[in-house]
Amino acid sequence: MSSVFLLDTTKKPLNPVHPGEARRLLSQGKAAVWRRFPFTIILKTEVVEPAVRPLRLKLDPGSRTTGIALVNDVSGQVVFAAELSHRGQAIKTSLDDRRGVRRSRRQRKTRYRKARCAPRHAAMYLP
């Protein structure tokens, strides 16, 4: 379960809180939603500056997706995790589709309009 990010009144980051604690702060009117993703709330009242625990950003690069995680240095608990999908594969599939459509258009033997030139032997039929 990921934690909820918390900002103080001056928009400085505080320690992430449990989703239940965030829900309690929101329902009591002590906090407001700051951002929907990643879900972040901002406090409405001033708080005494607590010690902020250090967090470590960990990246797991892959060929199709990259894993992103924020981990608490002291306890090793995952605070936030996400996957970032790369667009490389989507671009390749759209280019392959476009190439296939082009090839099928070239291979078809149907004309898209009638031929406008008269046949060569049309002069024989003129009066």
N, C-alpha and C positions, 0 to 999 in steps of 0.2 A: 504494500500500500504506500503510495507516495504521499509526501507531506505537502502542506500548503505554504507558499511563500508569504512572508509578512514584511510590510514596510511600516516605518514609523511616520509621524506627521510631516517630517522633513524629507521623506522618500528615501531614507537610508535603510538598507536591508537589516532585518533582525533574524533571529533563529527561526527556521521553519517550524510550523506547529502541526499537530495532528488534525485531520479533517474535522473531528468532533469539536475540538477547541475552536477552530475557525467558524464552524456552524454556530457555536454558542456566541462568539463575538459578533457575528453578523445579526443573529436574532435579537441580541440585546442592544443593537444599535451602536456598539463601540467600534465597529469597523465597517468598511464599505468595500465592494469589489473594485479592484484597481484594473485588473486585466483578466480576460477569460482563459487564455492559454499562453504560457503556463498559468494556472489559476493563482492569482496573487490578490491579497487583500491589504488595505491600508488602514492603519489605526486612526481614529478621529480624535483621541485624547493623547496628550503627551505622556510618555513613559520614561522612567529612569533608565539610563543607558546600560543595558546588560552586556555581558561579555558575549560576543558573537563567536560561535564555534566555527573552526575552519572547515571548509568544504573543498573537495578535490573533484575536478572535472575529468572524467575518463571517457575516452573515445575508442570505439572499436570499428575501424574502417573495413568495409566490405566492398564487394564488386557491385552489389545491387542496393544495399542499404548500409547506413552507418549507425551504429548504436551509440547513444549519448547517455551518460549517467553522472549524476552528482552524488558523491559519496561522502559521508561524515568521516573525517580523518580519525577521530578518536574511537568510535564504536564500529566503524565499517558498515553502518547501515546505509542503504540506498535511499536518498532523499527524493530524487527525481530521476525518471528514466524515460527515454523516448527513442524512436527510430526515425531516421531521416532517409526517405526513399530517393534514390538518384534518378535523374531524368534520362540518363544515357540509354537505358534499355527502351524506354518509351519512344525516344527519338529514333532509335534504330528500327523499331517495329513500324513506325509511321513511314520511314523512308523505304522500307521493304514493301509495304503496302502500295506506296506510290509507284515504285518500280514495277510491281506486278500489274497494276492498272495500265501503265504505259506499254508494257510488253504485250498485254492482251489486246490493246487497241491497235498495235502494229500488226499483230498476227491475224486479226480479223480481215476477211476479204470483202466486207460489205462497204459500199460507198455511202457516205452520209448525205449525198445529193445526187441528182441525175447528171449524167455526162452532158456537157453543153456543146461539145464539138460534134460536128456531123461526121458520119463514117466517110472514109476516103472514096468509096465508090458511089457516093451520093450524086456525083455529077452525071452519072449514067442515067439517072431517073429524071433529070430535069428535061422539060419539053423543048 
